[in-house]
Amino acid sequence: MTRTLTISDNLYNQLESEARRQGFDGIERLLESLKSRVSSPVKTLPRDEAVRQINALREQLFNKYGEMQDSVHLVREDRAR
């Protein structure tokens, strides 16, 4: 079954350009691709796991670079120029 959808010429041209840019042979394929991305569930981490990963990254950065100095004064100097 097909349906007719009325959209502006500007939107149609944008969709057509985006379809070509992404390598699709038409707007319909682009829309199918977008639909599959939207309908697939997004994997989200539980809060505790996300916090654990953030803390692990902080520890890795600290071990690699040491304590990072506050750079607020440098930003203020740049703004004052």
N, C-alpha and C positions, 0 to 999 in steps of 0.2 A: 504494500500500500504506500502511496506517495501523497504528500501534502504540499501545497503551495504556501510559501512564507513570504510576506512582504517586508523587505528591509530597504534601507536607504542605499543609494548608489555608492555613497562613501563607505559605508560599512561593508558592502559587497566587495568593493575594490580592496579594502583592507584585509578581508578574509582571503580573497584570492591571492593577494601578495604574500600573506603569511603561509598559505598552503604551498605556494611555489618555493618560498624560502626554506620551508621544512622538508621539501622534497616530495610532497603529495601531488597526485595528479588532479586534484580538484578539492573544492571546499567540502564536499561530502566526506572525503577521507580525513580531512583535517578535523571536522566535527566528530567523526567516529573516534579518532585518536584522543581528542579532548574528553569525550564522554567516558572512554575507558579509564583515563587517568583520574577523572573526578569520581567515578563510581567505585574504583578500587580503594579499599580501606587504607588509611594512612597508618603506618606503624608508629605508635607513640610509646615512649619509654615511661614507665612509672616514675613518679617524682623522685623516689629514693634512688633509683638507678641513675637518673640524670644527674642528681647531686653527686653521687659517687664518681661518675665519669668526669664531672667538672673538677672535683677535688683531685682526682688522679692527674688530670691535665695540669692543674696548678702546681702540683708537686713536681711533675716532669719539667715544667718551665723553670721552677725555682732551682732544681738540680742543675739544669743546663745554663741558666743565665744569672743565678743568684737573685738577691733581692733587688727589685726594680725600684729605682728612686722615683719620688713624686716629681712629675714634670709640669705641674701647674705654673710654676714661676717661669718656665720657658715659654709656655703658651701665652702668658701675660706679656712677656717681653716681645714676642712676635706681634701681638695685637697692638702694642704701643708704638711700633714702627710706622 
